[in-house]
Each structure stands twice: as structure tokens, then as C-alpha cells.
Amino acid sequence: LAAVGCGLRCRFCYRPGNLNAAAGNEADPVALARGIDAAADCRHVHWLGGDPDESLPGILTVHRLVRIDRPLVWNTHSYLTPAQARLLEGVVDGFVADLKFGPGACGERLAGIKGYWPAATATLGRLAAFNSRLLLRHVLLPGHLECCARPVVDWLLQQPWLAAAAARVLVQYEPLGARGELGRHLSAEEEAAASLLNARLAERTGW
């Protein structure tokens, strides 16, 4: 299920039509819950975006109305408040969490948000403490190996909870509509460096 709306404005977003919540249609919680219950072949409910964090109250209302218990998977850009994270505890069975940028200014420059790194790393620490599965992703952006990907992996490897999670540097970046530094595919050298970073992560996670 895809929620419309996202608090980030990434210059490389591949689903820009889902950014503006006002452009979406308001869903009826009762009807949506009935639709989920009626999906006989559904094994789990996976909320995508946009970013579902922006629709958190409405989504929680839907799942209070759902009668059939299925695992709930939640995608997040990790730019959450502590209060938002607490609302997800005990509700979500698995998180697919993106750590999009490193500790420098890339978050503000490329996505228009301040303080992404401290907020996102704090969120991941909170999610890791929940009784939920955690899959961490970092999409390697062209030209952002040293400022983002390496610091992300270095930080993850310092976290005691990483062994119980899964983590991966992804190389599937596509320059859909992006310009300038982001208007190209990854180089062979960048992809090779990502493989080495993933090997380091695999030593801790086994994934």
C-alpha cells in the first residue's frame, strides 16, 4: 500500500508524484481495513510511500479496524520524531529503514532537510530496540561514496544492535529526472566500492 506525502524533497526522487499529500485521495479507514481483510492471498501488509510516516495517525486507525492478523511491514526514511517511533512500537513487525545521507550537509543540500543525520541515527537506535525485524538500506548516490556511504557503514558497524539486523548498500540508483552531479549512473569504481562495504557489513550481519 502506498501512502502519498513525504517530508523529504530529494532531488533524485523516482516517485515525485507521491510527494505532495494534498494531491492524494483521502482513504476511508473502514473501507481500507475491509479491503485488507478481503485480500485472501495477502501474506503481509507493506506500507510504502511517498513515506507512510506522514500518514501515521490514519494508518494506525486502519490497522485498529483490521480483523485478520497479518505481519505489518513499514518503510521509513528514518526522519522520525521520538513520539512517532513510539507509536510504531508493538504495531510494526518489520521495518525497512533508509539511512539516506551521511553526517555532512548532503541531507540539506539534496533533500531540503536540516539535521537529518542526528534524527535518523537516533531513530534507527529506537527501532533496533523494538521487538521487530530491521532491514537497513543506503542507496549509494553518484559522487557520494566518501561523504555518505562510507560514514553510514562506519556508523552501522559501531552499533551493538547491528548483528540482529540486516544492512545493505544498494547500487540500483537511476538518474530519473536528476541533473548535475546526480544525473548519471554509478561508475564501475563506485559499484566495486559498494561491494567492499557490503562485505564489511556481512561480517557483522551474516546477510
HELIX and SHEET records of a PDB file:
HELIX    1   1 PRO A   16  ASN A   18  5                                   3    
HELIX    2   2 ALA A   21  ALA A   23  5                                   3    
HELIX    3   3 PRO A   29  ALA A   38  1                                  10    
HELIX    4   4 PRO A   52  SER A   55  5                                   4    
HELIX    5   5 LEU A   56  LEU A   65  1                                  10    
HELIX    6   6 PRO A   82  LEU A   88  1                                   7    
HELIX    7   7 CYS A  106  ALA A  111  1                                   6    
HELIX    8   8 TYR A  116  ALA A  129  1                                  14    
HELIX    9   9 LEU A  145  ALA A  149  3                                   5    
HELIX   10  10 ARG A  150  LEU A  157  1                                   8    
HELIX   11  11 LEU A  162  ALA A  164  5                                   3    
HELIX   12  12 GLY A  180  LEU A  182  5                                   3    
HELIX   13  13 ALA A  188  THR A  205  1                                  18    
SHEET    1   A 5 VAL A  45  TRP A  47  0                                        
SHEET    2   A 5 LEU A  72  THR A  76  1                                        
SHEET    3   A 5 GLY A  94  ASP A  98  1                                        
SHEET    4   A 5 ARG A 133  VAL A 139  1                                        
SHEET    5   A 5 ALA A 166  LEU A 170  1                                        
END                                                                             
